[in-house]
Amino acid sequence: MPPYNKYMTRTILHLDLDAFFCSVEETQNPALRGKPFAVGGKPNERGVVASCSYAARSLGIRSAMPMARAVKLCGNLIIISGRHGLYSEFSKKVMDKFAQVTPLVEQISIDEAFLDISDMSEPPLRVARDLQNSIKNDLDLPSSIGIASNKLVAKIATEVGKKSSKKKTEPPFALTLVPFGEEAKFLAPLPVDMLWGVGPKTFARLAELGIHTIGDIAAWRENDLARLFGEHGRDLWRHAQGIDNRPVAAEYETKSVSQENTFSVDVRDEKTLEKTLREQSQQVGRQLRKNDLAGKTVKLKIRWSDFTTLTRQTTLPNATDNDDEILKTALKLLRATRTQHQAVRLIGVGVSGLGAPIRQLSLWDAGGEKSRKLQEVIDQLQEKYGRDVIRKG
């Protein structure tokens, strides 16, 4: 491993919890260790793999794969239903550990985050290894880490460390450091699709141009890439040079709150769809109120049985955090979008255009104020005793 360069201007650590859902399940049932298993839905209900153990990965099983296909690859695959409340609890414990290292933590998903450790006096490798060991010893969770002068290279370093691990049937527990000034050299031999911003379409277009590695991108002139790809071409060129000036955002603005459900069997029944939207609207409204937010745009997401996915939205005159108003708007969108008896595979509702709720009580708003206070009481009861303790009639 290359030595740490003490003249590095920034030091960004990216940590990814290895096979997080499966690792959490192993803490609850150590007998699963070393066995091929997957967390996800049932194969006969069109379930997909949310996470799979490294023993399962060695057999070709991957996340987002249909569970039915995973079972074909491994006849004795153990399937476990996800326990997202449990995973969130473990995630919070890990994030609390990050906060003990530095206040500059940017959580980017339930199982990964960036930490800015530039101002720490300890060598980054020691900080990283101590953090890895602490998470392993206290929570029994494996992790992999990348360290570099920016977020882009740090995250790719984590991926490279994982892929280069010789442990194919167990977590890699990788640790990779890219010295300051060697970002472009580190990236050069890697395939272009490891670079942020290179999706399937861009990948195909780059291949047509004979560009296969990140170093190939870096060898082009920035203006030529901008002519071919627009502003995205300039981003590709900068990223290929290992340039990324984005700070670690310790706090970020919530842009939307949403809930969605994929049905195990396509649904045609109107009452089932309305019941689902009602429950989703209640969850969205509750989350908005919990975060002291309200939104003006209500969005419906719907997927038909042929996997065609549509989104429809309406902007309200005033921002809302009210369950009934969200539901009423979502139902209008559903009725305007769906023909009678049309089969639905997925449905969801969301609210965006968020900001602090503005409550103006006029002579005519007394009923609305009472409704809001009632909703606050219901929220408090459900928070303390669970969602089923009380419901609207």
Secondary structure as GFF3:
##gff-version 3
##sequence-region A 1 393
A	DSSP	beta_strand	12	17	.	.	.	ID=ss1
A	DSSP	alpha_helix	20	28	.	.	.	ID=ss2
A	DSSP	three_ten_helix	30	32	.	.	.	ID=ss3
A	DSSP	beta_strand	37	40	.	.	.	ID=ss4
A	DSSP	three_ten_helix	43	45	.	.	.	ID=ss5
A	DSSP	beta_strand	49	52	.	.	.	ID=ss6
A	DSSP	alpha_helix	54	57	.	.	.	ID=ss7
A	DSSP	alpha_helix	67	73	.	.	.	ID=ss8
A	DSSP	beta_strand	78	80	.	.	.	ID=ss9
A	DSSP	alpha_helix	84	101	.	.	.	ID=ss10
A	DSSP	beta_strand	105	109	.	.	.	ID=ss11
A	DSSP	beta_strand	112	116	.	.	.	ID=ss12
A	DSSP	alpha_helix	124	139	.	.	.	ID=ss13
A	DSSP	beta_strand	143	148	.	.	.	ID=ss14
A	DSSP	alpha_helix	151	164	.	.	.	ID=ss15
A	DSSP	beta_strand	175	177	.	.	.	ID=ss16
A	DSSP	alpha_helix	183	187	.	.	.	ID=ss17
A	DSSP	three_ten_helix	192	194	.	.	.	ID=ss18
A	DSSP	alpha_helix	200	208	.	.	.	ID=ss19
A	DSSP	alpha_helix	214	219	.	.	.	ID=ss20
A	DSSP	alpha_helix	222	229	.	.	.	ID=ss21
A	DSSP	alpha_helix	231	240	.	.	.	ID=ss22
A	DSSP	beta_strand	256	267	.	.	.	ID=ss23
A	DSSP	alpha_helix	270	290	.	.	.	ID=ss24
A	DSSP	beta_strand	294	304	.	.	.	ID=ss25
A	DSSP	beta_strand	309	320	.	.	.	ID=ss26
A	DSSP	alpha_helix	323	337	.	.	.	ID=ss27
A	DSSP	beta_strand	344	355	.	.	.	ID=ss28
A	DSSP	alpha_helix	366	385	.	.	.	ID=ss29
A	DSSP	three_ten_helix	387	389	.	.	.	ID=ss30
###
